[in-house]
Amino acid sequence: MAGNDIYLEIVGVGKAMRVAAVDAVTGEEVVFQVPEKTSRVEIERLAIAKLRWKQDKDAKKKRPGSKPGRGIQV
């Protein structure tokens, strides 16, 4: 993921901030909340970590082979 742009949307919600982070290349999105006093640097670090976690998790779910589905091919 190094070198990819990440779009951040930060919206205040009470005493917290709702953060939506989108990877510009893959379109993967994560949404999380942080306290309102969290620094921009920390928000960016969290966004990168959460996007990496989601991409790793999704990569493990993918099935080997070219055809989706279940069953035995005869």
mmCIF file of the N, C-alpha and C atoms, coordinates in Angstrom:
data_MODEL
# 
_entry.id   MODEL 
# 
loop_
_atom_site.group_PDB 
_atom_site.id 
_atom_site.type_symbol 
_atom_site.label_atom_id 
_atom_site.label_alt_id 
_atom_site.label_comp_id 
_atom_site.label_asym_id 
_atom_site.label_entity_id 
_atom_site.label_seq_id 
_atom_site.pdbx_PDB_ins_code 
_atom_site.Cartn_x 
_atom_site.Cartn_y 
_atom_site.Cartn_z 
_atom_site.occupancy 
_atom_site.B_iso_or_equiv 
_atom_site.pdbx_formal_charge 
_atom_site.auth_seq_id 
_atom_site.auth_comp_id 
_atom_site.auth_asym_id 
_atom_site.auth_atom_id 
_atom_site.pdbx_PDB_model_num 
ATOM 1   N N  . MET A 1 1  ? 0.811   -1.188  0.000   1.00 0.00 ? 1  MET A N  1 
ATOM 2   C CA . MET A 1 1  ? 0.000   0.000   0.000   1.00 0.00 ? 1  MET A CA 1 
ATOM 3   C C  . MET A 1 1  ? 0.856   1.253   0.000   1.00 0.00 ? 1  MET A C  1 
ATOM 4   N N  . ALA A 1 2  ? 2.123   1.118   0.093   1.00 0.00 ? 2  ALA A N  1 
ATOM 5   C CA . ALA A 1 2  ? 3.008   2.275   0.126   1.00 0.00 ? 2  ALA A CA 1 
ATOM 6   C C  . ALA A 1 2  ? 2.883   3.071   -1.160  1.00 0.00 ? 2  ALA A C  1 
ATOM 7   N N  . GLY A 1 3  ? 2.761   4.373   -1.037  1.00 0.00 ? 3  GLY A N  1 
ATOM 8   C CA . GLY A 1 3  ? 2.677   5.231   -2.206  1.00 0.00 ? 3  GLY A CA 1 
ATOM 9   C C  . GLY A 1 3  ? 1.256   5.506   -2.655  1.00 0.00 ? 3  GLY A C  1 
ATOM 10  N N  . ASN A 1 4  ? 0.274   4.781   -2.120  1.00 0.00 ? 4  ASN A N  1 
ATOM 11  C CA . ASN A 1 4  ? -1.113  5.007   -2.496  1.00 0.00 ? 4  ASN A CA 1 
ATOM 12  C C  . ASN A 1 4  ? -1.658  6.212   -1.750  1.00 0.00 ? 4  ASN A C  1 
ATOM 13  N N  . ASP A 1 5  ? -2.546  6.943   -2.432  1.00 0.00 ? 5  ASP A N  1 
ATOM 14  C CA . ASP A 1 5  ? -3.215  8.060   -1.780  1.00 0.00 ? 5  ASP A CA 1 
ATOM 15  C C  . ASP A 1 5  ? -4.386  7.543   -0.966  1.00 0.00 ? 5  ASP A C  1 
ATOM 16  N N  . ILE A 1 6  ? -4.667  8.227   0.127   1.00 0.00 ? 6  ILE A N  1 
ATOM 17  C CA . ILE A 1 6  ? -5.814  7.898   0.965   1.00 0.00 ? 6  ILE A CA 1 
ATOM 18  C C  . ILE A 1 6  ? -6.626  9.170   1.138   1.00 0.00 ? 6  ILE A C  1 
ATOM 19  N N  . TYR A 1 7  ? -7.918  9.058   0.855   1.00 0.00 ? 7  TYR A N  1 
ATOM 20  C CA . TYR A 1 7  ? -8.820  10.187  1.046   1.00 0.00 ? 7  TYR A CA 1 
ATOM 21  C C  . TYR A 1 7  ? -9.441  10.063  2.425   1.00 0.00 ? 7  TYR A C  1 
ATOM 22  N N  . LEU A 1 8  ? -9.423  11.160  3.180   1.00 0.00 ? 8  LEU A N  1 
ATOM 23  C CA . LEU A 1 8  ? -9.993  11.178  4.522   1.00 0.00 ? 8  LEU A CA 1 
ATOM 24  C C  . LEU A 1 8  ? -11.166 12.140  4.574   1.00 0.00 ? 8  LEU A C  1 
ATOM 25  N N  . GLU A 1 9  ? -12.233 11.711  5.238   1.00 0.00 ? 9  GLU A N  1 
ATOM 26  C CA . GLU A 1 9  ? -13.359 12.588  5.534   1.00 0.00 ? 9  GLU A CA 1 
ATOM 27  C C  . GLU A 1 9  ? -13.509 12.574  7.047   1.00 0.00 ? 9  GLU A C  1 
ATOM 28  N N  . ILE A 1 10 ? -13.395 13.726  7.669   1.00 0.00 ? 10 ILE A N  1 
ATOM 29  C CA . ILE A 1 10 ? -13.458 13.832  9.119   1.00 0.00 ? 10 ILE A CA 1 
ATOM 30  C C  . ILE A 1 10 ? -14.629 14.740  9.479   1.00 0.00 ? 10 ILE A C  1 
ATOM 31  N N  . VAL A 1 11 ? -15.579 14.183  10.254  1.00 0.00 ? 11 VAL A N  1 
ATOM 32  C CA . VAL A 1 11 ? -16.783 14.918  10.627  1.00 0.00 ? 11 VAL A CA 1 
ATOM 33  C C  . VAL A 1 11 ? -16.932 14.867  12.140  1.00 0.00 ? 11 VAL A C  1 
ATOM 34  N N  . GLY A 1 12 ? -17.163 16.028  12.752  1.00 0.00 ? 12 GLY A N  1 
ATOM 35  C CA . GLY A 1 12 ? -17.377 16.076  14.194  1.00 0.00 ? 12 GLY A CA 1 
ATOM 36  C C  . GLY A 1 12 ? -18.746 15.530  14.561  1.00 0.00 ? 12 GLY A C  1 
ATOM 37  N N  . VAL A 1 13 ? -18.769 14.646  15.566  1.00 0.00 ? 13 VAL A N  1 
ATOM 38  C CA . VAL A 1 13 ? -20.016 14.065  16.063  1.00 0.00 ? 13 VAL A CA 1 
ATOM 39  C C  . VAL A 1 13 ? -19.952 14.136  17.583  1.00 0.00 ? 13 VAL A C  1 
ATOM 40  N N  . GLY A 1 14 ? -20.562 15.148  18.151  1.00 0.00 ? 14 GLY A N  1 
ATOM 41  C CA . GLY A 1 14 ? -20.484 15.324  19.603  1.00 0.00 ? 14 GLY A CA 1 
ATOM 42  C C  . GLY A 1 14 ? -19.045 15.564  20.032  1.00 0.00 ? 14 GLY A C  1 
ATOM 43  N N  . LYS A 1 15 ? -18.558 14.757  20.966  1.00 0.00 ? 15 LYS A N  1 
ATOM 44  C CA . LYS A 1 15 ? -17.180 14.884  21.435  1.00 0.00 ? 15 LYS A CA 1 
ATOM 45  C C  . LYS A 1 15 ? -16.249 13.900  20.750  1.00 0.00 ? 15 LYS A C  1 
ATOM 46  N N  . ALA A 1 16 ? -16.654 13.438  19.588  1.00 0.00 ? 16 ALA A N  1 
ATOM 47  C CA . ALA A 1 16 ? -15.843 12.497  18.815  1.00 0.00 ? 16 ALA A CA 1 
ATOM 48  C C  . ALA A 1 16 ? -15.775 12.985  17.368  1.00 0.00 ? 16 ALA A C  1 
ATOM 49  N N  . MET A 1 17 ? -14.946 12.317  16.587  1.00 0.00 ? 17 MET A N  1 
ATOM 50  C CA . MET A 1 17 ? -14.873 12.596  15.151  1.00 0.00 ? 17 MET A CA 1 
ATOM 51  C C  . MET A 1 17 ? -15.060 11.280  14.418  1.00 0.00 ? 17 MET A C  1 
ATOM 52  N N  . ARG A 1 18 ? -15.917 11.306  13.415  1.00 0.00 ? 18 ARG A N  1 
ATOM 53  C CA . ARG A 1 18 ? -16.126 10.138  12.556  1.00 0.00 ? 18 ARG A CA 1 
ATOM 54  C C  . ARG A 1 18 ? -15.165 10.279  11.388  1.00 0.00 ? 18 ARG A C  1 
ATOM 55  N N  . VAL A 1 19 ? -14.359 9.258   11.156  1.00 0.00 ? 19 VAL A N  1 
ATOM 56  C CA . VAL A 1 19 ? -13.357 9.291   10.093  1.00 0.00 ? 19 VAL A CA 1 
ATOM 57  C C  . VAL A 1 19 ? -13.686 8.209   9.069   1.00 0.00 ? 19 VAL A C  1 
ATOM 58  N N  . ALA A 1 20 ? -13.794 8.607   7.825   1.00 0.00 ? 20 ALA A N  1 
ATOM 59  C CA . ALA A 1 20 ? -13.925 7.661   6.721   1.00 0.00 ? 20 ALA A CA 1 
ATOM 60  C C  . ALA A 1 20 ? -12.647 7.778   5.903   1.00 0.00 ? 20 ALA A C  1 
ATOM 61  N N  . ALA A 1 21 ? -11.985 6.648   5.675   1.00 0.00 ? 21 ALA A N  1 
ATOM 62  C CA . ALA A 1 21 ? -10.736 6.627   4.913   1.00 0.00 ? 21 ALA A CA 1 
ATOM 63  C C  . ALA A 1 21 ? -10.926 5.707   3.711   1.00 0.00 ? 21 ALA A C  1 
ATOM 64  N N  . VAL A 1 22 ? -10.577 6.214   2.510   1.00 0.00 ? 22 VAL A N  1 
ATOM 65  C CA . VAL A 1 22 ? -10.738 5.448   1.275   1.00 0.00 ? 22 VAL A CA 1 
ATOM 66  C C  . VAL A 1 22 ? -9.399  5.382   0.555   1.00 0.00 ? 22 VAL A C  1 
ATOM 67  N N  . ASP A 1 23 ? -8.991  4.175   0.191   1.00 0.00 ? 23 ASP A N  1 
ATOM 68  C CA . ASP A 1 23 ? -7.776  3.980   -0.601  1.00 0.00 ? 23 ASP A CA 1 
ATOM 69  C C  . ASP A 1 23 ? -8.093  4.383   -2.032  1.00 0.00 ? 23 ASP A C  1 
ATOM 70  N N  . ALA A 1 24 ? -7.341  5.310   -2.594  1.00 0.00 ? 24 ALA A N  1 
ATOM 71  C CA . ALA A 1 24 ? -7.624  5.851   -3.926  1.00 0.00 ? 24 ALA A CA 1 
ATOM 72  C C  . ALA A 1 24 ? -7.473  4.820   -5.031  1.00 0.00 ? 24 ALA A C  1 
ATOM 73  N N  . VAL A 1 25 ? -6.601  3.845   -4.855  1.00 0.00 ? 25 VAL A N  1 
ATOM 74  C CA . VAL A 1 25 ? -6.342  2.850   -5.897  1.00 0.00 ? 25 VAL A CA 1 
ATOM 75  C C  . VAL A 1 25 ? -7.367  1.724   -5.860  1.00 0.00 ? 25 VAL A C  1 
ATOM 76  N N  . THR A 1 26 ? -7.600  1.160   -4.681  1.00 0.00 ? 26 THR A N  1 
ATOM 77  C CA . THR A 1 26 ? -8.466  -0.015  -4.578  1.00 0.00 ? 26 THR A CA 1 
ATOM 78  C C  . THR A 1 26 ? -9.921  0.326   -4.295  1.00 0.00 ? 26 THR A C  1 
ATOM 79  N N  . GLY A 1 27 ? -10.174 1.508   -3.743  1.00 0.00 ? 27 GLY A N  1 
ATOM 80  C CA . GLY A 1 27 ? -11.541 1.882   -3.386  1.00 0.00 ? 27 GLY A CA 1 
ATOM 81  C C  . GLY A 1 27 ? -12.001 1.299   -2.061  1.00 0.00 ? 27 GLY A C  1 
ATOM 82  N N  . GLU A 1 28 ? -11.124 0.601   -1.340  1.00 0.00 ? 28 GLU A N  1 
ATOM 83  C CA . GLU A 1 28 ? -11.464 0.049   -0.028  1.00 0.00 ? 28 GLU A CA 1 
ATOM 84  C C  . GLU A 1 28 ? -11.741 1.193   0.939   1.00 0.00 ? 28 GLU A C  1 
ATOM 85  N N  . GLU A 1 29 ? -12.752 1.003   1.804   1.00 0.00 ? 29 GLU A N  1 
ATOM 86  C CA . GLU A 1 29 ? -13.121 2.048   2.747   1.00 0.00 ? 29 GLU A CA 1 
ATOM 87  C C  . GLU A 1 29 ? -13.211 1.479   4.156   1.00 0.00 ? 29 GLU A C  1 
ATOM 88  N N  . VAL A 1 30 ? -12.734 2.253   5.116   1.00 0.00 ? 30 VAL A N  1 
ATOM 89  C CA . VAL A 1 30 ? -12.917 1.942   6.532   1.00 0.00 ? 30 VAL A CA 1 
ATOM 90  C C  . VAL A 1 30 ? -13.484 3.179   7.210   1.00 0.00 ? 30 VAL A C  1 
ATOM 91  N N  . VAL A 1 31 ? -14.309 2.946   8.218   1.00 0.00 ? 31 VAL A N  1 
ATOM 92  C CA . VAL A 1 31 ? -14.905 4.040   8.981   1.00 0.00 ? 31 VAL A CA 1 
ATOM 93  C C  . VAL A 1 31 ? -14.663 3.752   10.449  1.00 0.00 ? 31 VAL A C  1 
ATOM 94  N N  . PHE A 1 32 ? -14.217 4.769   11.176  1.00 0.00 ? 32 PHE A N  1 
ATOM 95  C CA . PHE A 1 32 ? -13.960 4.604   12.601  1.00 0.00 ? 32 PHE A CA 1 
ATOM 96  C C  . PHE A 1 32 ? -14.143 5.937   13.301  1.00 0.00 ? 32 PHE A C  1 
ATOM 97  N N  . GLN A 1 33 ? -14.202 5.896   14.628  1.00 0.00 ? 33 GLN A N  1 
ATOM 98  C CA . GLN A 1 33 ? -14.353 7.106   15.418  1.00 0.00 ? 33 GLN A CA 1 
ATOM 99  C C  . GLN A 1 33 ? -13.148 7.288   16.332  1.00 0.00 ? 33 GLN A C  1 
ATOM 100 N N  . VAL A 1 34 ? -12.813 8.549   16.553  1.00 0.00 ? 34 VAL A N  1 
ATOM 101 C CA . VAL A 1 34 ? -11.711 8.898   17.453  1.00 0.00 ? 34 VAL A CA 1 
ATOM 102 C C  . VAL A 1 34 ? -12.163 10.063  18.332  1.00 0.00 ? 34 VAL A C  1 
ATOM 103 N N  . PRO A 1 35 ? -11.522 10.253  19.487  1.00 0.00 ? 35 PRO A N  1 
ATOM 104 C CA . PRO A 1 35 ? -11.829 11.428  20.308  1.00 0.00 ? 35 PRO A CA 1 
ATOM 105 C C  . PRO A 1 35 ? -11.527 12.723  19.541  1.00 0.00 ? 35 PRO A C  1 
ATOM 106 N N  . GLU A 1 36 ? -12.257 13.779  19.868  1.00 0.00 ? 36 GLU A N  1 
ATOM 107 C CA . GLU A 1 36 ? -12.129 15.028  19.114  1.00 0.00 ? 36 GLU A CA 1 
ATOM 108 C C  . GLU A 1 36 ? -10.737 15.661  19.210  1.00 0.00 ? 36 GLU A C  1 
ATOM 109 N N  . LYS A 1 37 ? -9.958  15.328  20.216  1.00 0.00 ? 37 LYS A N  1 
ATOM 110 C CA . LYS A 1 37 ? -8.623  15.920  20.372  1.00 0.00 ? 37 LYS A CA 1 
ATOM 111 C C  . LYS A 1 37 ? -7.516  15.109  19.718  1.00 0.00 ? 37 LYS A C  1 
ATOM 112 N N  . THR A 1 38 ? -7.883  14.075  18.956  1.00 0.00 ? 38 THR A N  1 
ATOM 113 C CA . THR A 1 38 ? -6.879  13.248  18.279  1.00 0.00 ? 38 THR A CA 1 
ATOM 114 C C  . THR A 1 38 ? -6.199  14.055  17.177  1.00 0.00 ? 38 THR A C  1 
ATOM 115 N N  . SER A 1 39 ? -4.883  13.963  17.097  1.00 0.00 ? 39 SER A N  1 
ATOM 116 C CA . SER A 1 39 ? -4.141  14.745  16.105  1.00 0.00 ? 39 SER A CA 1 
ATOM 117 C C  . SER A 1 39 ? -4.323  14.174  14.703  1.00 0.00 ? 39 SER A C  1 
ATOM 118 N N  . ARG A 1 40 ? -4.111  15.013  13.714  1.00 0.00 ? 40 ARG A N  1 
ATOM 119 C CA . ARG A 1 40 ? -4.228  14.601  12.307  1.00 0.00 ? 40 ARG A CA 1 
ATOM 120 C C  . ARG A 1 40 ? -3.233  13.482  11.981  1.00 0.00 ? 40 ARG A C  1 
ATOM 121 N N  . VAL A 1 41 ? -2.039  13.562  12.523  1.00 0.00 ? 41 VAL A N  1 
ATOM 122 C CA . VAL A 1 41 ? -1.015  12.541  12.287  1.00 0.00 ? 41 VAL A CA 1 
ATOM 123 C C  . VAL A 1 41 ? -1.492  11.187  12.813  1.00 0.00 ? 41 VAL A C  1 
ATOM 124 N N  . GLU A 1 42 ? -2.066  11.177  14.000  1.00 0.00 ? 42 GLU A N  1 
ATOM 125 C CA . GLU A 1 42 ? -2.564  9.935   14.588  1.00 0.00 ? 42 GLU A CA 1 
ATOM 126 C C  . GLU A 1 42 ? -3.740  9.384   13.782  1.00 0.00 ? 42 GLU A C  1 
ATOM 127 N N  . ILE A 1 43 ? -4.621  10.249  13.306  1.00 0.00 ? 43 ILE A N  1 
ATOM 128 C CA . ILE A 1 43 ? -5.748  9.805   12.475  1.00 0.00 ? 43 ILE A CA 1 
ATOM 129 C C  . ILE A 1 43 ? -5.233  9.165   11.192  1.00 0.00 ? 43 ILE A C  1 
ATOM 130 N N  . GLU A 1 44 ? -4.246  9.790   10.566  1.00 0.00 ? 44 GLU A N  1 
ATOM 131 C CA . GLU A 1 44 ? -3.677  9.224   9.334   1.00 0.00 ? 44 GLU A CA 1 
ATOM 132 C C  . GLU A 1 44 ? -3.017  7.869   9.600   1.00 0.00 ? 44 GLU A C  1 
ATOM 133 N N  . ARG A 1 45 ? -2.306  7.743   10.715  1.00 0.00 ? 45 ARG A N  1 
ATOM 134 C CA . ARG A 1 45 ? -1.661  6.475   11.070  1.00 0.00 ? 45 ARG A CA 1 
ATOM 135 C C  . ARG A 1 45 ? -2.701  5.384   11.282  1.00 0.00 ? 45 ARG A C  1 
ATOM 136 N N  . LEU A 1 46 ? -3.781  5.730   11.987  1.00 0.00 ? 46 LEU A N  1 
ATOM 137 C CA . LEU A 1 46 ? -4.860  4.766   12.216  1.00 0.00 ? 46 LEU A CA 1 
ATOM 138 C C  . LEU A 1 46 ? -5.536  4.360   10.908  1.00 0.00 ? 46 LEU A C  1 
ATOM 139 N N  . ALA A 1 47 ? -5.756  5.323   10.033  1.00 0.00 ? 47 ALA A N  1 
ATOM 140 C CA . ALA A 1 47 ? -6.407  5.039   8.749   1.00 0.00 ? 47 ALA A CA 1 
ATOM 141 C C  . ALA A 1 47 ? -5.570  4.068   7.917   1.00 0.00 ? 47 ALA A C  1 
ATOM 142 N N  . ILE A 1 48 ? -4.265  4.289   7.856   1.00 0.00 ? 48 ILE A N  1 
ATOM 143 C CA . ILE A 1 48 ? -3.377  3.398   7.104   1.00 0.00 ? 48 ILE A CA 1 
ATOM 144 C C  . ILE A 1 48 ? -3.397  1.995   7.715   1.00 0.00 ? 48 ILE A C  1 
ATOM 145 N N  . ALA A 1 49 ? -3.317  1.916   9.037   1.00 0.00 ? 49 ALA A N  1 
ATOM 146 C CA . ALA A 1 49 ? -3.303  0.615   9.712   1.00 0.00 ? 49 ALA A CA 1 
ATOM 147 C C  . ALA A 1 49 ? -4.615  -0.134  9.478   1.00 0.00 ? 49 ALA A C  1 
ATOM 148 N N  . LYS A 1 50 ? -5.741  0.562   9.558   1.00 0.00 ? 50 LYS A N  1 
ATOM 149 C CA . LYS A 1 50 ? -7.035  -0.087  9.379   1.00 0.00 ? 50 LYS A CA 1 
ATOM 150 C C  . LYS A 1 50 ? -7.247  -0.526  7.928   1.00 0.00 ? 50 LYS A C  1 
ATOM 151 N N  . LEU A 1 51 ? -6.800  0.288   6.972   1.00 0.00 ? 51 LEU A N  1 
ATOM 152 C CA . LEU A 1 51 ? -6.913  -0.112  5.568   1.00 0.00 ? 51 LEU A CA 1 
ATOM 153 C C  . LEU A 1 51 ? -6.051  -1.340  5.273   1.00 0.00 ? 51 LEU A C  1 
ATOM 154 N N  . ARG A 1 52 ? -4.842  -1.376  5.809   1.00 0.00 ? 52 ARG A N  1 
ATOM 155 C CA . ARG A 1 52 ? -3.976  -2.551  5.630   1.00 0.00 ? 52 ARG A CA 1 
ATOM 156 C C  . ARG A 1 52 ? -4.611  -3.788  6.232   1.00 0.00 ? 52 ARG A C  1 
ATOM 157 N N  . TRP A 1 53 ? -5.176  -3.645  7.439   1.00 0.00 ? 53 TRP A N  1 
ATOM 158 C CA . TRP A 1 53 ? -5.822  -4.765  8.108   1.00 0.00 ? 53 TRP A CA 1 
ATOM 159 C C  . TRP A 1 53 ? -6.976  -5.292  7.263   1.00 0.00 ? 53 TRP A C  1 
ATOM 160 N N  . LYS A 1 54 ? -7.801  -4.392  6.732   1.00 0.00 ? 54 LYS A N  1 
ATOM 161 C CA . LYS A 1 54 ? -8.949  -4.820  5.932   1.00 0.00 ? 54 LYS A CA 1 
ATOM 162 C C  . LYS A 1 54 ? -8.498  -5.500  4.643   1.00 0.00 ? 54 LYS A C  1 
ATOM 163 N N  . GLN A 1 55 ? -7.478  -4.965  3.991   1.00 0.00 ? 55 GLN A N  1 
ATOM 164 C CA . GLN A 1 55 ? -6.997  -5.568  2.753   1.00 0.00 ? 55 GLN A CA 1 
ATOM 165 C C  . GLN A 1 55 ? -6.385  -6.941  3.021   1.00 0.00 ? 55 GLN A C  1 
ATOM 166 N N  . ASP A 1 56 ? -5.661  -7.093  4.131   1.00 0.00 ? 56 ASP A N  1 
ATOM 167 C CA . ASP A 1 56 ? -5.102  -8.402  4.491   1.00 0.00 ? 56 ASP A CA 1 
ATOM 168 C C  . ASP A 1 56 ? -6.215  -9.399  4.794   1.00 0.00 ? 56 ASP A C  1 
ATOM 169 N N  . LYS A 1 57 ? -7.232  -8.945  5.519   1.00 0.00 ? 57 LYS A N  1 
ATOM 170 C CA . LYS A 1 57 ? -8.355  -9.808  5.861   1.00 0.00 ? 57 LYS A CA 1 
ATOM 171 C C  . LYS A 1 57 ? -9.104  -10.253 4.599   1.00 0.00 ? 57 LYS A C  1 
ATOM 172 N N  . ASP A 1 58 ? -9.338  -9.322  3.681   1.00 0.00 ? 58 ASP A N  1 
ATOM 173 C CA . ASP A 1 58 ? -10.040 -9.648  2.441   1.00 0.00 ? 58 ASP A CA 1 
ATOM 174 C C  . ASP A 1 58 ? -9.213  -10.571 1.552   1.00 0.00 ? 58 ASP A C  1 
ATOM 175 N N  . ALA A 1 59 ? -7.898  -10.414 1.569   1.00 0.00 ? 59 ALA A N  1 
ATOM 176 C CA . ALA A 1 59 ? -7.024  -11.266 0.752   1.00 0.00 ? 59 ALA A CA 1 
ATOM 177 C C  . ALA A 1 59 ? -7.070  -12.711 1.243   1.00 0.00 ? 59 ALA A C  1 
ATOM 178 N N  . LYS A 1 60 ? -7.218  -12.909 2.547   1.00 0.00 ? 60 LYS A N  1 
ATOM 179 C CA . LYS A 1 60 ? -7.283  -14.259 3.099   1.00 0.00 ? 60 LYS A CA 1 
ATOM 180 C C  . LYS A 1 60 ? -8.605  -14.941 2.755   1.00 0.00 ? 60 LYS A C  1 
ATOM 181 N N  . LYS A 1 61 ? -9.663  -14.173 2.514   1.00 0.00 ? 61 LYS A N  1 
ATOM 182 C CA . LYS A 1 61 ? -10.972 -14.729 2.207   1.00 0.00 ? 61 LYS A CA 1 
ATOM 183 C C  . LYS A 1 61 ? -11.065 -15.248 0.771   1.00 0.00 ? 61 LYS A C  1 
ATOM 184 N N  . LYS A 1 62 ? -10.254 -14.712 -0.122  1.00 0.00 ? 62 LYS A N  1 
ATOM 185 C CA . LYS A 1 62 ? -10.357 -15.069 -1.530  1.00 0.00 ? 62 LYS A CA 1 
ATOM 186 C C  . LYS A 1 62 ? -10.026 -16.542 -1.735  1.00 0.00 ? 62 LYS A C  1 
ATOM 187 N N  . ARG A 1 63 ? -10.828 -17.158 -2.552  1.00 0.00 ? 63 ARG A N  1 
ATOM 188 C CA . ARG A 1 63 ? -10.649 -18.578 -2.836  1.00 0.00 ? 63 ARG A CA 1 
ATOM 189 C C  . ARG A 1 63 ? -9.639  -18.766 -3.955  1.00 0.00 ? 63 ARG A C  1 
ATOM 190 N N  . PRO A 1 64 ? -8.864  -19.816 -3.873  1.00 0.00 ? 64 PRO A N  1 
ATOM 191 C CA . PRO A 1 64 ? -7.952  -20.109 -4.979  1.00 0.00 ? 64 PRO A CA 1 
ATOM 192 C C  . PRO A 1 64 ? -8.744  -20.608 -6.182  1.00 0.00 ? 64 PRO A C  1 
ATOM 193 N N  . GLY A 1 65 ? -8.205  -20.408 -7.353  1.00 0.00 ? 65 GLY A N  1 
ATOM 194 C CA . GLY A 1 65 ? -8.896  -20.852 -8.557  1.00 0.00 ? 65 GLY A CA 1 
ATOM 195 C C  . GLY A 1 65 ? -9.662  -19.724 -9.214  1.00 0.00 ? 65 GLY A C  1 
ATOM 196 N N  . SER A 1 66 ? -10.225 -20.005 -10.365 1.00 0.00 ? 66 SER A N  1 
ATOM 197 C CA . SER A 1 66 ? -10.867 -18.941 -11.131 1.00 0.00 ? 66 SER A CA 1 
ATOM 198 C C  . SER A 1 66 ? -12.372 -18.888 -10.957 1.00 0.00 ? 66 SER A C  1 
ATOM 199 N N  . LYS A 1 67 ? -13.000 -19.971 -10.456 1.00 0.00 ? 67 LYS A N  1 
ATOM 200 C CA . LYS A 1 67 ? -14.456 -20.000 -10.372 1.00 0.00 ? 67 LYS A CA 1 
ATOM 201 C C  . LYS A 1 67 ? -14.911 -19.881 -8.925  1.00 0.00 ? 67 LYS A C  1 
ATOM 202 N N  . PRO A 1 68 ? -15.870 -18.983 -8.670  1.00 0.00 ? 68 PRO A N  1 
ATOM 203 C CA . PRO A 1 68 ? -16.414 -18.877 -7.328  1.00 0.00 ? 68 PRO A CA 1 
ATOM 204 C C  . PRO A 1 68 ? -17.441 -19.981 -7.097  1.00 0.00 ? 68 PRO A C  1 
ATOM 205 N N  . GLY A 1 69 ? -17.799 -20.203 -5.854  1.00 0.00 ? 69 GLY A N  1 
ATOM 206 C CA . GLY A 1 69 ? -18.866 -21.138 -5.561  1.00 0.00 ? 69 GLY A CA 1 
ATOM 207 C C  . GLY A 1 69 ? -18.393 -22.348 -4.788  1.00 0.00 ? 69 GLY A C  1 
ATOM 208 N N  . ARG A 1 70 ? -19.325 -23.265 -4.602  1.00 0.00 ? 70 ARG A N  1 
ATOM 209 C CA . ARG A 1 70 ? -19.051 -24.458 -3.822  1.00 0.00 ? 70 ARG A CA 1 
ATOM 210 C C  . ARG A 1 70 ? -19.252 -25.692 -4.678  1.00 0.00 ? 70 ARG A C  1 
ATOM 211 N N  . GLY A 1 71 ? -18.913 -26.804 -4.123  1.00 0.00 ? 71 GLY A N  1 
ATOM 212 C CA . GLY A 1 71 ? -19.183 -28.050 -4.793  1.00 0.00 ? 71 GLY A CA 1 
ATOM 213 C C  . GLY A 1 71 ? -17.944 -28.665 -5.417  1.00 0.00 ? 71 GLY A C  1 
ATOM 214 N N  . ILE A 1 72 ? -18.181 -29.783 -6.036  1.00 0.00 ? 72 ILE A N  1 
ATOM 215 C CA . ILE A 1 72 ? -17.093 -30.535 -6.665  1.00 0.00 ? 72 ILE A CA 1 
ATOM 216 C C  . ILE A 1 72 ? -17.304 -30.504 -8.178  1.00 0.00 ? 72 ILE A C  1 
ATOM 217 N N  . GLN A 1 73 ? -16.276 -30.168 -8.885  1.00 0.00 ? 73 GLN A N  1 
ATOM 218 C CA . GLN A 1 73 ? -16.361 -30.153 -10.333 1.00 0.00 ? 73 GLN A CA 1 
ATOM 219 C C  . GLN A 1 73 ? -16.080 -31.565 -10.848 1.00 0.00 ? 73 GLN A C  1 
ATOM 220 N N  . VAL A 1 74 ? -16.999 -32.123 -11.629 1.00 0.00 ? 74 VAL A N  1 
ATOM 221 C CA . VAL A 1 74 ? -16.883 -33.492 -12.115 1.00 0.00 ? 74 VAL A CA 1 
ATOM 222 C C  . VAL A 1 74 ? -16.604 -33.502 -13.599 1.00 0.00 ? 74 VAL A C  1 
# 
